[in-house]
Amino acid sequence: RHIHIRVQAPGGPVLTTQLYFTDEPGNDRDRIFRPDLVMAQAADGGYGFDFVVAK
C-alpha cells in the first residue's frame, strides 16, 4: 500500500513519486521501496510528509 504524489514548484518541473505507510508489510516486497519516502504517522493516526521544492 502506497500513494502516488505529483508536486511542482511554480514554473518548475513536475516531481512524481510515491509515499509509503509506516509498518506496511508490503514495503518489504516493493522493488522500488525507499525508506526516506515513508510518511510520518501522527498521534491522531493520520500521516504526513513535508515536501520542499525550489525553483
BALOBA-1460 file (C-alpha; in Angstrom, 3 decimals):
// residues 55
<rec num="1" residu="r" x="0.000" y="0.000" z="0.000"/>
<rec num="2" residu="h" x="1.354" y="3.380" z="-1.032"/>
<rec num="3" residu="i" x="0.108" y="6.588" z="-2.613"/>
<rec num="4" residu="h" x="1.303" y="8.333" z="-5.757"/>
<rec num="5" residu="i" x="2.096" y="12.034" z="-5.499"/>
<rec num="6" residu="r" x="2.920" y="14.775" z="-8.004"/>
<rec num="7" residu="v" x="4.310" y="18.110" z="-6.799"/>
<rec num="8" residu="q" x="5.606" y="21.143" z="-8.653"/>
<rec num="9" residu="a" x="7.198" y="24.426" z="-7.659"/>
<rec num="10" residu="p" x="5.818" y="27.402" z="-9.604"/>
<rec num="11" residu="g" x="7.425" y="27.211" z="-13.041"/>
<rec num="12" residu="g" x="9.463" y="24.137" z="-12.082"/>
<rec num="13" residu="p" x="9.450" y="20.549" z="-13.287"/>
<rec num="14" residu="v" x="6.872" y="18.068" z="-12.034"/>
<rec num="15" residu="l" x="8.148" y="15.547" z="-9.476"/>
<rec num="16" residu="t" x="6.239" y="12.263" z="-9.436"/>
<rec num="17" residu="t" x="6.921" y="9.836" z="-6.611"/>
<rec num="18" residu="q" x="5.163" y="7.513" z="-4.221"/>
<rec num="19" residu="l" x="4.916" y="7.692" z="-0.450"/>
<rec num="20" residu="y" x="4.784" y="4.684" z="1.834"/>
<rec num="21" residu="f" x="2.894" y="3.938" z="5.039"/>
<rec num="22" residu="t" x="4.703" y="3.090" z="8.279"/>
<rec num="23" residu="d" x="4.799" y="-0.635" z="9.150"/>
<rec num="24" residu="e" x="3.162" y="-1.678" z="5.871"/>
<rec num="25" residu="p" x="4.029" y="-5.368" z="5.286"/>
<rec num="26" residu="g" x="4.146" y="-4.795" z="1.515"/>
<rec num="27" residu="n" x="7.101" y="-2.415" z="1.843"/>
<rec num="28" residu="d" x="9.434" y="-5.424" z="2.108"/>
<rec num="29" residu="r" x="8.194" y="-6.762" z="-1.240"/>
<rec num="30" residu="d" x="8.168" y="-3.438" z="-3.122"/>
<rec num="31" residu="r" x="11.152" y="-3.442" z="-5.502"/>
<rec num="32" residu="i" x="11.437" y="0.355" z="-5.505"/>
<rec num="33" residu="f" x="10.732" y="0.966" z="-1.796"/>
<rec num="34" residu="r" x="12.761" y="3.820" z="-0.302"/>
<rec num="35" residu="p" x="12.779" y="4.273" z="3.487"/>
<rec num="36" residu="d" x="13.212" y="8.043" z="3.089"/>
<rec num="37" residu="l" x="9.742" y="8.165" z="1.489"/>
<rec num="38" residu="v" x="7.908" y="6.642" z="4.472"/>
<rec num="39" residu="m" x="5.306" y="9.048" z="5.827"/>
<rec num="40" residu="a" x="5.379" y="10.020" z="9.486"/>
<rec num="41" residu="q" x="2.357" y="8.848" z="11.447"/>
<rec num="42" residu="a" x="0.781" y="11.487" z="13.683"/>
<rec num="43" residu="a" x="-0.622" y="10.882" z="17.160"/>
<rec num="44" residu="d" x="-4.160" y="11.102" z="15.735"/>
<rec num="45" residu="g" x="-3.428" y="8.241" z="13.294"/>
<rec num="46" residu="g" x="-3.048" y="10.468" z="10.231"/>
<rec num="47" residu="y" x="0.060" y="10.601" z="8.068"/>
<rec num="48" residu="g" x="2.238" y="13.448" z="6.855"/>
<rec num="49" residu="f" x="5.209" y="14.158" z="4.626"/>
<rec num="50" residu="d" x="6.872" y="17.526" z="4.033"/>
<rec num="51" residu="f" x="7.935" y="18.491" z="0.520"/>
<rec num="52" residu="v" x="10.439" y="21.242" z="-0.112"/>
<rec num="53" residu="v" x="10.523" y="22.418" z="-3.709"/>
<rec num="54" residu="a" x="12.672" y="25.191" z="-5.099"/>
<rec num="55" residu="k" x="12.846" y="26.851" z="-8.454"/>
